[in-house]
Amino acid sequence: MTSQNQILFEKSQHLIPGGVNSPVRAFRSVGGTPVFFKKGLGSKLWDVDGKEYIDYINSWGPMIVGHAHPEVIEAVQAVAANSLSFGAPTGLELEMAEVINKLVPSMEQIRLVSSGTEATMSAIRVARGFTGRSKLVKFEGCYHGHADSLLVKAGSGLLTFGEPDSAGVPAEVAANTLTLPYNDIEQLEALFKQSGKELACVIIEPVVGNMNLVKPKEAFLKALRELCTQHGVVLIFDEVMTGFRVHLGGAQALYGITPDMTTLGKVIGGGLPVGAFGGRKDIMSGLAPLGKVYQAGTLSGNPVAVTAGLKTLELIQAPDFHKNLAAQTKKLVDGLVGAAQKAGVTFSGQSVGGMFGLYFSEACPTSFDEVMASDKTVFNTFFHSMLESGIYLGPSAFEAGFVSAAHTDADIAATVAAGEKAFQKILSDK
């Protein structure tokens, strides 16, 4: 019998470019037919064929308390009965700003938007308005959404001026973006020495999740903070993915580095579309209607989305929530690494809070180049074997994974058992 996944995918390609609404979902990196889902509950997903999966994507991070958490659903249903949108101020927006400020004190003032991309592009605009400068710095392998100035190829190092990484992005727009290698202090210092006074801002994922998981060297983040301060450059932490995922106060609390601005998303929407950016009051006061930097959004502060986020943020403040989440994530990684070692397969893994990375390489990568050197062909074999066993991982060797509070010891044990089977498959294919 033909899978409903295949039927839907074939139909979708006639009306939706590539059959999907976000490119990685098309399975182009791993091959095969994308899975179409119809239900999620706790740590589990069910596809349109009725097959059950243990989910390690978690909607790319937001489902930190699991799918369809009863308290989140109840809160959303209650507020939805009052209207889905007002396009006008609500008390819920203030409540969200207060909670964010409490948990991330560096965000002295906050503006809500509708996506992580919108948050990062707005933060950069504010930073440029505040400094009066044009150039921004990003790092190889860090993704900050699909705004034009951020769709720039990972450069080869120092002072590599950006070239568009997407058709439709004018070269003159990308030219103001400089790229540097992640975790490279020497090149960072050289760039600031040469061009520090020309830079409006530096944007960085303090823990990278978009070239798989890459941890920062703490000395690197410290040097970045010091250089930005010395040269009057706005330091933006893109915590759309790491915010409330790696620590209750985000990566900035985990590593003790205070940025000037922060962008958030994912968890603060509880699965619904929400983003936020904020930072020092003197910087944020440049926003309209107070200042000359314009930003607006019809659905910004949407009451239903904000309610889902508020309830999620309430739940994750439970005692030992992040301690338990980090322990469960580490248990998963340690189990898979142990299974690979037992099988004799070259494999490594690591985790930070509720995020994890799996690599077919001897050691965990610390840079874009090291990530690219991992065995992507073997990953594809691993991915499809795990999928067949009912384990849903990101369909790319360059995506971090996510564990939720709903993942049980039984889920972890089943995943490790599936991993053992996958590693044997890898050996048999050689």
Secondary structure by P-SEA (a helix, b strand, c coil): cccaaaaaaaaaaaccccccccccccccccccbbbbbccccccccccccccccccccccccccccccccaaaaaaaaaaaaaccccccccaaaaaaaaaaaaacccccbbbbbccaaaaaaaaaaaaaaaacccbbbbccccccccccccccccccccccccccccccccccccccbbbbbcccaaaaaaaaaccccccccccccccccccccccccaaaaaaaaaaaaaabbbbbbcccccccccccccccccccccccbbbbccccccccbbbbccccccccccccccccbbbbbcccccaaaaaaaaaaaaaaaccaaaaaaaaaaaaaaaaaaaaaaaaccccccccccccccccccccccccaaaaaaccaaaaaaaaaaaaaacccccccccbbbbbcccccaaaaaaaaaaaaaaaaaaaaac
